[in-house]
């Protein structure tokens, strides 16, 4: 049986490096964020997850949808897929390890082998969007 997990994730860049988090349970790196709970909007989910995982709030009015990707859900049984709805936003403070997150780090886009499959797909999607944007200039 196929199961789809909808997530709201933070797409935060610094010096062309992407902020990723690693939980205590997995060796792969994920985008900060998580599952959108029943009755919760994606933006409310993003705000909640970022407070839980990074210990910070997002600057009101700074949250902007960027793109979505669908891929296999790492660490879940076969047939489970995840949709990462990626948002850019401004943090109100410096991120810190919090909740189920064991470590946070900025990664270059060339280091995708450490990323969960859906994050790898998100990097590819972002690179495609950036290439399209540059070709329009």
C-alpha positions as CSV (number, residue, x, y, z in Angstrom):
1,X,0.0,0.0,0.0
2,X,1.3,3.4,-1.0
3,X,1.5,6.1,1.7
4,X,2.2,9.8,1.1
5,X,3.8,12.0,3.8
6,X,3.3,15.7,3.3
7,X,6.1,17.9,4.8
8,X,6.9,21.6,5.2
9,X,10.6,22.2,5.0
10,X,13.0,25.1,5.4
11,X,15.2,25.9,2.4
12,X,17.8,28.1,4.0
13,X,21.0,29.1,2.0
14,X,24.1,30.7,3.4
15,X,27.1,31.3,1.0
16,X,25.6,28.8,-1.4
17,X,25.4,26.1,1.2
18,X,22.1,24.5,2.4
19,X,21.2,24.1,6.0
20,X,20.5,20.5,6.9
21,X,19.7,18.6,10.1
22,X,20.4,15.0,11.1
23,X,18.2,13.3,13.6
24,X,19.3,10.9,16.3
25,X,17.8,7.9,14.4
26,X,19.3,8.3,10.9
27,X,22.7,8.7,9.3
28,X,21.3,10.8,6.4
29,X,20.8,14.6,6.5
30,X,17.3,16.2,6.0
31,X,15.9,19.6,5.5
32,X,14.7,21.1,8.8
33,X,10.9,20.8,9.0
34,X,8.6,17.9,9.1
35,X,5.2,16.3,8.7
36,X,2.2,18.5,8.3
37,X,-0.3,17.4,11.0
38,X,-4.0,17.0,10.3
39,X,-5.8,20.4,10.3
40,X,-2.5,22.3,10.2
41,X,-1.5,24.6,7.3
42,X,1.9,24.0,5.7
43,X,3.2,27.4,7.1
44,X,2.0,26.6,10.6
45,X,3.7,23.3,10.4
46,X,6.9,24.9,9.2
47,X,6.8,27.4,12.1
48,X,6.2,24.6,14.6
49,X,8.8,22.3,13.2
50,X,11.5,25.0,13.1
51,X,10.9,26.0,16.7
52,X,11.1,22.3,17.7
53,X,14.1,21.4,15.6
54,X,16.2,24.6,15.5
55,X,14.9,26.4,18.6
56,X,14.1,29.6,16.6
57,X,11.1,31.4,15.2
58,X,10.7,32.6,11.6
59,X,10.5,36.3,10.9
60,X,6.8,37.1,10.3
61,X,6.1,37.9,6.6
62,X,9.4,36.3,5.4
63,X,8.1,32.8,4.6
64,X,8.0,32.2,0.8
65,X,7.1,29.0,-1.0
66,X,9.8,27.9,-3.4
67,X,9.0,24.4,-4.8
68,X,8.0,20.9,-4.0
69,X,9.5,17.5,-4.7
70,X,8.3,13.9,-4.2
71,X,10.6,10.9,-3.6
72,X,10.9,7.8,-1.5
73,X,10.6,8.3,2.3
74,X,14.0,7.5,3.7
75,X,13.9,5.1,6.7
76,X,10.2,4.1,5.9
77,X,8.9,0.8,4.5
78,X,8.7,0.3,0.7
79,X,5.8,2.2,-0.8
80,X,6.1,5.2,1.5
81,X,6.8,8.5,-0.3
82,X,7.4,12.0,1.0
83,X,6.5,15.4,-0.5
84,X,8.8,18.1,0.6
85,X,7.1,21.5,0.3
86,X,10.1,23.8,0.5
87,X,9.9,27.4,1.9
88,X,12.5,30.1,2.2
89,X,12.4,32.2,5.4
90,X,14.4,34.4,7.7
91,X,15.4,33.1,11.1
92,X,14.9,35.4,14.1
93,X,18.0,34.0,15.8
94,X,20.8,31.6,15.2
95,X,19.7,27.9,14.8
96,X,20.7,25.5,17.5
97,X,20.2,21.7,18.0
98,X,16.9,21.0,19.6
99,X,14.3,18.3,19.9
100,X,15.0,15.1,17.9
101,X,17.8,16.8,15.9
102,X,21.3,15.6,16.8
103,X,23.2,17.9,14.5
104,X,22.8,20.8,12.1
105,X,25.2,21.9,9.4
106,X,25.4,23.9,6.1
107,X,26.4,21.7,3.1
108,X,27.6,22.5,-0.4
109,X,25.4,21.3,-3.2
110,X,28.2,18.9,-4.2
111,X,27.8,16.9,-1.0
112,X,24.5,15.2,-1.9
113,X,25.7,11.6,-1.0
114,X,25.0,12.4,2.7
115,X,21.5,13.6,2.0
116,X,18.3,11.7,2.2
117,X,16.9,10.8,-1.3
118,X,14.1,13.4,-1.2
119,X,16.7,16.1,-0.2
120,X,18.8,15.1,-3.2
121,X,15.8,15.5,-5.4
122,X,15.2,18.9,-3.9
123,X,18.8,20.0,-4.6
124,X,18.3,18.9,-8.3
125,X,15.0,20.8,-8.5
126,X,16.6,23.9,-7.0
127,X,19.5,23.7,-9.5
128,X,17.1,23.4,-12.4
129,X,15.1,26.4,-11.2
130,X,18.2,28.5,-10.8
131,X,19.4,27.5,-14.2
132,X,16.1,28.5,-15.8
133,X,16.2,31.8,-13.9
134,X,19.7,32.5,-15.1
135,X,18.8,31.6,-18.7
136,X,16.0,34.1,-18.7
137,X,18.4,36.9,-17.8
